[in-house]
Amino acid sequence: MRSVMGLTSLILIGAAIVFMFFVVLSGVTDTTPLNKTYFLRADTSSISSARPVSQWTYFYVCGQGNTDCGKPVPDLPFGYAWVGGGQGAPSSLTGSHGKGTTSTHYYYLWRFGWVFYLMGLFFAVCAFFVSLLAVCSRLGSYIGAVTLMTALFFFSLGASLMTAEFVQARNRFQSNGINASLGRWAFGWTWGAWAAMFLAMITLCLGGALGGESRRQRKRDSAMHTEPAVGNGGSRGFNFYRNQRKRRERGSFAETESQRRVKDEYA
């Protein structure tokens, strides 16, 4: 059972890593599903220095279909979609950060979300290799579970901050009469990866616990097999002493009977 749980956890962790890489590599090439993976799409044709349509991905701001992307930038400021302009953009999105394009709220919300997302991916990869030991070892199951808990902690922070930022940004665009929508693929990969890691963590913990239960069951079975021999030996010893006592009692009775007959003869 432990090996089945370990193998299941490996499949789930592997799937989570693949999902996260789909998000991280979105916009790199014009192939499915990377060309459909973005967090937010907005009609930015009314904003100066912006593309007609802007799509925010992990490293890029791109145009329609994740084409015409800008340069890859780590923890990309939200307002890089309109560098050098920004007139017509919602005022709550613009500010002094990111070359004067992004407000403090959206700048730091994405910066921390970006870092936590990457940390979650890193620890998920570590958990995958550690969990290879879970197939044959209880200790491997528990170490893999702890490593995956760390990955899930950071990834939960990253996914939550990311979701909060782009949901709020969509609402700001819509409240200013600009058409905007969330990217179903990016958030589907993200929360699908979260669910896969959560299930993998449970299977790793169960694998370790079931392994210990199987070992205790084997010990109980072994004890049950050895108990009859001990019991038979004990009963044989008891029968031996009981027989010896009966012999002594018979001998004592015979001696008493002999003495009584001698007394009767002299009498």
C-alpha positions in Angstrom: 0.0 0.0 0.0 2.9 2.4 0.8 4.3 1.9 -2.7 1.0 2.7 -4.3 0.6 5.9 -2.2 4.2 6.9 -3.1 3.6 6.4 -6.8 0.3 8.3 -6.7 2.0 11.2 -4.9 4.8 11.3 -7.5 2.2 11.5 -10.4 0.3 14.3 -8.6 3.5 16.3 -7.8 4.7 15.8 -11.4 1.4 17.1 -12.7 1.6 20.2 -10.4 5.1 21.0 -11.7 4.0 20.7 -15.3 1.0 23.1 -14.6 3.3 25.6 -12.9 5.7 25.6 -15.8 2.8 26.2 -18.2 2.2 29.4 -16.3 5.9 30.4 -16.0 6.6 29.9 -19.7 3.4 31.5 -21.0 4.3 33.9 -23.8 7.6 32.3 -24.6 6.3 30.6 -27.8 3.2 30.8 -29.9 2.1 27.2 -29.2 -0.8 25.8 -27.3 -1.3 26.0 -24.4 1.3 28.7 -23.8 -0.4 31.1 -26.3 -3.7 30.8 -24.3 -2.2 31.2 -20.9 -2.4 34.7 -19.4 -3.7 36.2 -16.2 -5.6 39.2 -17.5 -6.6 40.5 -20.9 -7.8 44.1 -21.3 -8.8 46.3 -24.2 -6.1 49.0 -23.8 -6.6 50.7 -27.1 -7.8 53.8 -25.3 -4.6 54.0 -23.2 -1.6 55.9 -24.6 1.6 53.9 -25.4 -0.3 50.6 -24.8 -1.2 47.8 -27.3 -4.7 47.5 -28.6 -5.1 44.5 -26.4 -2.8 43.7 -23.5 -2.3 40.3 -21.9 -0.4 39.9 -18.7 1.7 36.8 -18.3 4.4 35.7 -15.8 7.3 37.4 -17.5 5.7 39.4 -20.3 3.0 41.9 -21.3 1.9 40.6 -24.7 -0.7 41.4 -27.3 -3.6 39.3 -28.6 -2.8 35.6 -28.5 0.4 36.2 -26.5 2.1 37.7 -29.5 4.0 41.0 -29.8 5.4 40.5 -26.3 7.8 42.9 -24.6 11.1 42.0 -23.0 10.9 39.4 -20.2 11.0 41.1 -16.8 11.1 39.4 -13.4 8.2 40.4 -11.1 6.9 42.5 -13.9 5.3 45.9 -12.8 1.7 45.9 -13.8 1.9 49.3 -15.6 4.6 48.1 -18.1 1.7 47.7 -20.5 1.8 51.4 -21.1 5.5 52.5 -20.4 6.0 56.1 -21.6 2.3 56.9 -21.5 -0.6 55.8 -19.3 -3.2 58.4 -20.2 -6.6 56.8 -20.1 -5.6 54.1 -17.7 -7.6 53.7 -14.4 -6.0 56.0 -11.8 -5.9 53.3 -9.2 -3.5 51.3 -11.4 -1.0 54.0 -12.1 1.6 55.4 -9.8 5.2 56.1 -9.1 6.6 52.6 -9.3 7.9 50.8 -12.4 9.1 53.8 -14.3 6.1 55.8 -13.1 3.5 53.4 -14.4 2.3 51.4 -11.4 0.7 52.2 -8.1 2.3 50.9 -4.8 -0.5 48.5 -4.2 -0.3 46.7 -7.6 3.5 46.9 -7.7 4.1 45.1 -4.4 1.1 42.7 -4.7 2.6 41.3 -7.9 6.2 41.5 -6.7 5.6 39.3 -3.7 3.2 37.0 -5.5 5.8 36.5 -8.3 8.5 35.5 -5.8 6.2 33.2 -3.7 5.0 31.5 -6.9 8.6 30.8 -7.9 9.5 29.5 -4.4 6.5 27.2 -4.5 7.8 25.8 -7.8 11.3 25.3 -6.4 10.1 23.4 -3.3 7.7 21.3 -5.4 10.6 20.1 -7.6 12.6 19.3 -4.4 9.5 17.4 -3.0 9.3 15.4 -6.3 12.8 14.0 -6.0 12.5 13.4 -2.2 9.3 11.6 -2.7 11.0 9.0 -4.9 12.0 7.5 -1.6 8.4 7.3 -0.5 7.8 4.2 -2.7 10.1 2.1 -0.4 10.4 4.1 2.8 8.2 5.5 5.5 10.9 8.1 6.2 10.9 9.2 2.6 7.1 9.6 2.8 7.3 11.9 5.8 10.2 13.9 4.5 8.5 14.3 1.1 5.3 15.4 2.9 7.2 18.1 4.9 8.9 19.4 1.8 5.6 19.5 -0.1 4.0 21.3 2.8 6.7 24.0 2.4 6.0 24.2 -1.3 2.3 24.4 -0.7 2.7 27.2 1.9 4.7 29.5 -0.5 2.6 28.5 -3.5 -0.6 29.3 -1.6 0.7 32.8 -0.9 1.8 33.3 -4.4 -1.4 32.1 -6.0 -3.6 34.1 -3.6 -1.7 37.4 -4.1 -1.7 36.8 -7.9 -5.4 36.1 -7.9 -6.1 39.1 -5.7 -4.1 41.5 -8.0 -5.7 40.5 -11.3 -9.2 40.2 -10.0 -8.9 43.7 -8.6 -7.3 45.0 -11.8 -10.1 43.5 -13.9 -12.6 45.3 -11.6 -10.8 48.6 -12.0 -10.8 48.3 -15.8 -14.4 47.4 -15.9 -15.4 50.2 -13.5 -13.8 52.6 -16.0 -15.7 51.2 -18.9 -12.8 49.1 -20.3 -13.4 45.5 -21.3 -11.3 43.1 -19.3 -11.4 39.4 -18.4 -9.4 36.9 -16.4 -7.4 34.2 -18.1 -9.0 30.9 -17.5 -6.0 28.9 -18.5 -3.5 30.6 -16.2 -5.7 30.4 -13.2 -6.8 26.9 -14.1 -3.2 25.7 -14.2 -2.4 27.6 -11.0 -5.2 26.3 -8.8 -5.0 22.9 -10.5 -1.4 22.7 -9.3 -2.4 23.7 -5.8 -5.0 21.0 -5.7 -2.6 18.4 -7.0 0.0 19.3 -4.4 -2.6 19.2 -1.6 -3.7 15.7 -2.6 -0.1 14.6 -3.0 0.6 15.8 0.5 -2.3 13.7 1.9 -1.2 10.6 0.0 2.4 11.0 1.4 1.1 11.2 4.9 -1.2 8.3 4.4 1.7 6.3 2.9 3.8 6.8 6.0 1.0 6.1 8.4 -0.1 2.9 6.5 3.4 1.7 6.4 3.7 1.9 10.2 0.3 0.1 10.6 1.4 -2.7 8.3 4.6 -3.2 10.3 2.6 -3.3 13.6 0.2 -5.8 12.0 3.1 -8.0 10.9 4.5 -7.9 14.5 1.1 -8.9 15.9 0.8 -11.7 13.4 4.3 -13.0 14.2 3.4 -12.9 17.9 0.2 -14.8 17.3 2.1 -17.5 15.4 4.7 -17.9 18.3 2.1 -17.9 21.1 0.8 -21.5 20.5 4.3 -22.9 20.8 4.9 -21.1 24.0 1.4 -22.1 25.3 2.0 -25.7 24.4 5.3 -25.7 26.2 3.7 -24.1 29.2 0.9 -26.7 29.2 3.4 -29.5 28.9 5.3 -28.1 31.9 2.1 -27.7 33.8 1.0 -31.3 33.0 4.5 -32.6 34.1 4.2 -31.0 37.5 0.6 -32.1 37.9 1.5 -35.7 37.1 4.4 -35.5 39.6 2.0 -34.2 42.3 -0.4 -37.0 41.5 2.4 -39.5 41.9 3.4 -38.1 45.2 -0.2 -38.1 46.4 -0.6 -41.7 45.3 2.7 -42.6 47.0 1.6 -40.9 50.2 -1.8 -42.6 50.1 -0.2 -46.0 49.6 2.3 -45.4 52.4 -0.5 -44.4 54.8 -2.6 -47.4 53.8 0.4 -49.7 54.4 0.9 -48.3 57.9 -2.7 -48.7 58.7 -2.7 -52.4 57.7 0.4 -53.0 59.8 -1.3 -51.5 62.9 -4.4 -53.6 62.2 -2.3 -56.8 62.1 -0.6 -56.1 65.4 -3.8 -55.1 67.0 
